Amino acid sequence: MTIPHVDRSALRRTIAVLNGKGGVGKTSLTANLSGLFADAGYRVLAIDLDPQGNLGNDLGYLGAGLGDGGAGLVVAGSTGVAPTILRDVRPRLDVVVGGESLHDLAAVLQSRRMSARGGGVTSLAASIGSVAADYDLTFIDCPPGNDVLQAGALEAARWVLVPTKTDDASRAGLREVARRFTEARKTNPDIALLGVALFGVNSSAKRVIAQAREALGQELGGQSLIFNATVRHVEAAAVDARNRGQLVHELERDVVSRPKWYERLRNPGVHTEPLASSAGVLAEDYQAIAEELIGRILAVEPTEEPVEVNA
Amino acid sequence: MTSPKSSLGELPSRMKPADLGSAFGGSSRSDGLGGRLTPLRSTPAPLTPEASAESVHDIATPKLLETPETPDPVGNRAGESVVKTTREPAPATHPDAPAGGASQTIVVYLGLSVRERLRSGAGDLTFTEVVLTALDSSYGKLSKRFSEPDPPAGSMFAGRGRPRTRRNREARVQVSLRPLRDDIAVIDRLVTEVNAPSRSALIDAALDEYLP
């Protein structure tokens, strides 16, 4: 087969959200950061590369009966053609839908990796690259344990964002990322670690957080790659948001706009759905992560000279 | 724990959405995020036309260069292979990219020294014209530039003694080019043919061969 070309210039704001361990916040970060940046006016593409397809729950399109279980991405990722895009799940936010069918994509890519014909996971990167130029930011929600799909994401990504919890097992997932990262650099030398973000932390466990930061710093050779912002564990808000197919800042809006507690007490006949009033706390954390993410990208991009206007 | 930084804008960091969010019907969470990253997209966003007008691609694309019929003011030296005429038309890189004579902006990364030589040597020519001429001129040499070296004598490992690439030694800078879509397809085909790791590497090598 002809190995598809990967358009690197189109992929320079493609961010793989990756950790070798599940349940560390990859999908939540992908969904909420994508939504925040789209809300801020950027054109954003979120790619669900996870066979679990949970991004659809966070963004709500699965609940609305949309999505193909990743079938479109199987064809696109194995041939390099442009993937099917589910448009406008939010204003300016489009999605490439994942799901169970991605096991088939993994099988195809793995067989190609092991064959003498070459190509490996390049077709998946080429497919993503064929549409990334239409967006200001592209996020890839990576699966926790599918080696070949992770490799495909890293072949496409310019940046890697690693969410992790404070426990040892989650940090071990970071070491797995480092291994894959090193492997990816052979064919994608531009790839770089955007940072590691602590996710689901207990804000009262300051000593645990400090120890986790210290341990991460030792793993990474310094603290500079660790996000200052963290995402707190706010169970009620996270559950409410996912159950409603809302992003956390959207839930926060609903919480704010509903009648105040004293208004409900004054009008007991008015039924109001109970919502986690802690949504604002969680929304604040995602906002801080988003700001820091922009700062980290800007810290690199200004060092590249402005694009030379063709003489 | 985490708190919004002052870079959020004028909103005090402790301001709660209850204060203003309900009044204006929106979230303050994305305030301060917009407009900080240079737009990347090559097609205008439907809801933010003003942003697309500031696109790097748009800025880097003088209308003058969209004229498909551009005479070759450099001329080709005798015996040089001409990529555009000695090959069959190549398919477009992206299936949704219409083939044809329309031009399209691409961004490539060049070594700083090559970019300086390009600036010095371009004269009145566009960078795009110089790049295409360089590819024509250096076509026969490019395969060798990207071929795997034989293992050094006394070693079974091909990687030993391999020279470090320019990428490792030198800063790279972005240069915008505006070739025809057909020419982009030829360039991509050439990338595959000579085993170059990227368009940027191919063009950097071609310019390095061609420019004084």
Interface residues (C-beta under 8 A of the other chain):
Chain A: T2 I3 P4 H5 V6 D7 R8 S9 A10 R12 R13 L36 F37 D39 A40 G41 Y42 R43 V81 A82 P91 R92 S130 A133 D134 Y135 D136 L137 T187 P189 V201 S203 N228 A229 T230 V231 R232 H249 E250 E252 R253 V256 S257 G280 A283 E284 D285 Y286 Q287 A288 I289 A290 E291 I294 G295 I297 L298 E301 E304 E305 P306 V307 E308 V309 N310 A311
Chain B: M1 T2 S3 P4 K5 S7 L8 K16 P17 A18 G21 S22 G25 G26 S27 R29 S30 D31 G32 L33 G34 G35 R36 L37 T38 P39 L40 R41 S42 T43 A45 L47 T48 A51 V56 I59 A60 T61 P62 L65 T93 H94 P95 D96 I106 V107 V108 Y109 R115 R119 A122 L125 T126 F127 T128 R167 R172 V173 Q174 V175 S176 L177 R178 D188 V191 T192 P197 S198 R199 S200
